[in-house]
């Protein structure tokens, strides 16, 4: 799933080497934390959060039944 997030995000940003995805797994949930360069934050979030919502939708669809847990994507700065 980390690779999927990186594959989606890296073409969107100016600094693809700064894209980092970490995973935090708990009993009933998996949280993927996406970190990008500060200058790329607007591109990843998008106008009115549309890009971020699209990224989350793709990840939720791909991971929903795969993990058997609730999946979240957090964009951190």
N, C-alpha and C positions, 0 to 999 in steps of 0.2 A: 504494500500500500504506500509505503514511503516513496518508492520509485514512481508510482503512478502520480503522486502529488508533484514530485520534482519534474516529471515529464510534462505535466500540465503547466507548471509555473515558470520554468526556465525560459521558454520562448517568449514569455510576456514581459520579462524584465530586462533592464540594461546591464545588470551585474549578476549574471547567472551563477557565478562562482560563490556568491554570497548566500545563495538559497540553501537553507538547512531545514531538515524535517526530523523531529524527534518524536518518539512514541512513549506515552505514559499509559501503562495498562493496569487497571484496577479490577476488582471483582466483577463488576457488571458493566464496565465501560472502557473504551479505548479512546484516548485523546491524542491526536496528532497535532504537534505544535509546529507551525510554519514560521520561519524567520527569514526575512529578506532585508536587503539594504534599505536604509531609511528613504533614499531617493526613489525606490521602486514601490514603496508602500501604497501610493495612490493607484498605481497600475494594477496591483494585485487586488485591492479592494474594489476599484472601479467606481463609476458614477452611481451614486445611491446604493453602493454595495453589490451591484449586479454581478461583477466578476467573482467576488468572494462567494456569493450565493451559488453561482454556477459551479465553482470548484467544489463546494460542499455537496451539492446535488450529485455530482459525478462520483465523489468519494463515498457518499452514503449509499448510492446505488450499487457500487462495486463491492462495498464491504458489509453491507447490511446483513446478509445471510451468511457471509463468509466467516465472520467472527462469532456470531451468536451472542454478541454484546452490542450495546449502544456505542455508536462511533461518533466522535466529535472532531472538528477541525478548528483549531484556534490559530489566528494570525497574530503573532506577537511582534513587538517592536523593541 
